[in-house]
Amino acid sequence: MASIILLSVLGIANLFLGFLRSNRMLLPAAMVILLIVFGANLYDWNAPAQSYFNNMLTIDRFSVAFTGIVVLTTLLLLPFSQKYVRDNEANLAEYYSLLLFSLVGAIMMVSYDNLLMLFVGIEILSISMYVVAGSDKRNVRSNEASLKYFLMGSFATGILLFGIALVYGSTGAFQLSEIGMAVTNPANDSLRPMLYIGILLMLIGIGFKVSAAPFHYWTPDVYEGTPTFFAAFMSTVVKTAGFAAFLKLLVQAFPAAQGFWIPTIVAMCALTLLIGNVGAVAQQSVKRMLAYSSISHAGYLLIGLVAFNGELSGLSANGIFFYSLAYSIATIAAFAVLKLVHDQRQREDYDGLNGLARTNPLLAFVMTIAMLSLAGIPLTGGFFGKFFLFGAAVDKGYIGLVVFAVIMSMVGIYYYLRPIIAMYMKPADNEADTPIAVGGFQSAVLIALVVLTVVLGVLPGLVSGVL
């Protein structure tokens, strides 16, 4: 519980720094907090599983691993909030605290053993995201993003809660293990239709949170309007926590009902891959392209759910963990470069990247590695992320789905190469011929992101079997 306690207490303490108007201390304080939490989380790596709140929350190897991803992701993102810090000094403490509180929700989502705790975690995370989506008050698109995200998210939350109610009504339990036993040995077969409707509604509710089609429609507009720093947070932390929660739900509560939900997940997976990749091809904004890219990667992660093997330490679980880590690192790098370019050039389209290789070779190189990793090119973490998920699916006999995913990956190469072509093969106009200002600490983090991506692509065994 150290991570949750530290984030909650220090998130409140961070607000007091805002009362003191010590804005220069907020970014270092937030990074120190996350470093402490990351260390406290790893300290529990080999500890036996421990349950809290009457077994509603369990800290084990699974929760520690995914908590590590979301905390590390946030830690690597924070250095790129400096421009945002200067532009929003009046409300800065609140935004940093919302990030810390949202991490509490994410940790609950990867550690829950009770459906009520899952709901609480999702709400803590979601409400924080509704607020930060509209944090750029001067931009009407940011206000629109916040309103759309809030309204659609509220409907999705209602659907999820209705599903939880139906599952409880048919099984008489909120605890995952008790639900699993009730599904295996139903006391009343007449309640099975209620159970299946409940499962379907829960799939819809969580599918919305992870941007799975056909519940993805909010993603492009919300990402486009949300400040780039927070859009990167949504694309990584929210998706990682959502898929960890998804996996835990299906593996522990509904393994006996897989004959019902696996065809649903397969259909969602194929549709998500198609919409995400084809939609990204048509975009002229790099930010909207990354939004559709996020949808497509939700489709690849859904393959891991289809290939589940009834435990949280098998091929599918390790594949989802590795993919989430590799995807998060590459996405942070891509959004970081995009944010630095937008801060100076005020553009988020492909032409805004023209000539970047000449003015800022480091930024161009980092974006190139990020795009190659997201495309799944060898010697990057993204390649082995897809390799592990595809291998788990083939092992379960879903060859047709894997073939379709490979075809969609080939489509993805097209739109991931467009930023690279713009940076290296197109000249910058006069306004964009000035080098982008990049801080020394930001450059160090960008180099670290590239190193992590390459290490995952060359030595995947370092983290591929941690679960």
C-alpha positions, 0 to 999 in steps of 0.5 A: 500500500506504500504507493497508494498512501504516498501518492495520496498524501503527497498529492495533498501536500503538493497542493500546499506548495501551490498555496505558497506560490512556490511554483518553481518547486512543483515540478522537482517535488512531483518528480521526487514524489514519483521516484520515491513511489517507484522505489517503494513499489519495486521494494515489494517485487519479491514480497508475498501477495498481501490483501487489504480492505477485506480482500478488496485490493491485492498487492502482488507481482502482477500489480507491482509490475503494472504499477511500475509501468504507470509510475515510470511513464509519468516520471518520464513525461514530467520533464516535458511539462515545463512550458505548460508550467510557465503558461499555467502558473495560477493552477499548476499545483492542482494539475500536478496533484490531479496527476498524482491522484489519477495514479492512485486510481490507476494503481487501484485498477491494476490491484483490485480484487473486488468489482467495487474497488475497480469502479472506484479506481476507474472513477478516480482516474477518469474524473482527473482526466475530465478536468485536465482535458479542459485545462487549456482555458484559452483553447475552445478545443480543450473545453470541447474535449473536456465536455465530450470526454465527460459526457461520453465517459459518464455514459460508459461509467453508467453502462459499466456500473449496470453491468457490475449490478447484473453480474452481482445479481446473477452471482451474488458476489463482487469478489473476483474469485467468488464470481469465478466459482459462481460462474463455474457452478451456477446456483440457478441456471435461469440467471445465466442470461443476466450474467451474460448481459452483465459481462457484455455491459462490462466489456463495453464500459472498459472497452470505452476506457481503453479506446477499443472500437466501436467505443473509440469515437471520443478518442481523436477529438479528445486527444486533439483538444487536450494539451499534448502533455496530458494527451500523452498521459491518457494514451499511456497510463490510462491505457495500461491501467485499463488493459491490466484491469481488463485482463484481471477481470477476464482471467479471474472472474469469467474464465468459465464464460470464455465461450461467450466473451472471446468471440466478442473480444475477437470482433472488437479486436478486428474492428479496432485494428481496422478503424485505428489503422485505416483512420490514421492513414487519412489524418493530416495532424500528427496528434490525430494520427497518434490518437488513431494509433492509440486506437490501433494499439488497443487492438493489438493489446486485445489480441493478448486478451483473446489468447488468455490462458487462465492465469496472470503469469502466462504468455498473454499476460507477459505479452500485454505487460511487455507491449504496454511498456514498449508502447508507453515508452515510444508514445512518450517519445513521440508526444514529447517531440510533438509538444516541443515542436508545437511550443515553438512552431505552433503546428501539429501537422506533418508540415510542422515537422519539415526539416527537423532533421536539419535544425534539431537532429536529436529530436528527429532521431528520437521521433524516428525511433519512436515511429519505428517502434510503434510500427513494430520494426525489428531492433525496437521494443515494439517489434517484440511487443507484437511478436509476443502477443502474436505468438500467444495468439498463434499458440491458441489457434487464432491464426486468422486474427494474427494474419489480419493484425500483420496486414494492419501492421503493414498499413501502419508502416505507411503513416508512421513513415510520414513524420520521418519523411517530413523530417528528413526529406522535406525542407522547412519553410522560413518560419520553421527554420529556427532550431527548437529550444530543448532543455538539457534535462529534456534532451537527457530524457529523450536519449533515455527513451531511445536507449530504453526502446532499443534495449527492449528491442535487442534484449527483450528477455530482461523484462519479457517474463517478469510475471 
